[in-house]
Amino acid sequence: MPHLLSKEPITDRPDPEPEVVGLDSRDSEDVFSVLASESARSILAELYRDPATKSELAARVGTSIQNVSHHLENLSEAGLVDVIDEWYSEKGREMDVYAPESSPFVLVVGKQDAVSDARRSIASEPTPQLGD
């Protein structure tokens, strides 16, 4: 349920597994297309710092709410951001709170085996190094 005037994310999201995408996959095409825009990259970087509403992002990035809305829609369609909560403004308006869809996003250049190897490597526990 949305919280009145909440300024902290209410939804606790588990740390998602990194998303691994190959350079020649359809997913990478969507991501590159969206991230060709400097504004989209700035918005995504801000969301990795802290989830935010459209108006907060507009203020933090220095652009209009309409521009943020446009880029959030594109980022969402590419699977890079998602609505994680809903807050109410002081005027009682519902505001979606956005955050990155996954953390981190890993792009792999190489053969399909390289993508599979990267997924396995990321999913496995780190091996302790001598002297740790």
Backbone hydrogen bonds, N-H to C=O, Kabsch-Sander energy under -0.5 kcal/mol:
donor,donor_aa,acceptor,acceptor_aa,energy
3,H,86,E,-1.0
6,S,3,H,-1.3
12,D,10,I,-0.5
13,R,11,T,-0.7
19,E,104,P,-2.0
20,V,18,P,-0.6
21,V,19,E,-0.5
21,V,106,V,-2.8
23,L,108,V,-2.5
25,S,22,G,-1.7
29,E,25,S,-1.2
30,D,26,R,-1.8
31,V,27,D,-2.3
32,F,28,S,-2.9
33,S,29,E,-2.2
34,V,30,D,-2.1
35,L,31,V,-2.9
36,A,32,F,-0.6
36,A,33,S,-0.6
37,S,34,V,-1.4
41,R,37,S,-2.1
42,S,38,E,-2.4
43,I,39,S,-2.5
44,L,40,A,-2.6
45,A,41,R,-2.5
46,E,42,S,-2.2
47,L,43,I,-2.1
48,Y,44,L,-1.7
49,R,45,A,-1.3
50,D,46,E,-2.4
52,A,98,Y,-1.8
57,L,53,T,-2.5
58,A,54,K,-2.5
59,A,55,S,-1.9
60,R,56,E,-2.5
61,V,57,L,-2.7
62,G,58,A,-1.6
63,T,58,A,-2.0
68,V,64,S,-2.2
69,S,65,I,-2.8
70,H,66,Q,-2.2
71,H,67,N,-2.2
72,L,68,V,-3.0
73,E,69,S,-2.2
74,N,70,H,-1.8
75,L,71,H,-3.0
76,S,72,L,-2.5
77,E,73,E,-2.3
78,A,74,N,-1.7
79,G,76,S,-1.5
80,L,75,L,-2.9
81,V,75,L,-0.8
82,D,99,A,-2.4
84,I,82,D,-0.5
84,I,97,V,-3.1
85,D,97,V,-1.1
87,W,95,M,-3.0
88,Y,3,H,-1.1
89,S,93,R,-2.5
92,G,89,S,-1.9
95,M,87,W,-3.2
97,V,85,D,-2.6
98,Y,52,A,-3.2
98,Y,96,D,-0.5
99,A,82,D,-2.1
101,E,80,L,-2.8
106,V,19,E,-3.5
106,V,104,P,-0.5
107,L,105,F,-0.5
108,V,21,V,-2.9
108,V,106,V,-0.5
110,G,108,V,-0.6
114,A,111,K,-1.2
115,V,111,K,-1.2
116,S,112,Q,-2.2
117,D,113,D,-2.9
118,A,114,A,-2.3
119,R,115,V,-2.3
120,R,116,S,-2.4
121,S,117,D,-2.7
122,I,118,A,-2.5
123,A,119,R,-2.2
124,S,120,R,-1.6
132,D,129,Q,-2.2
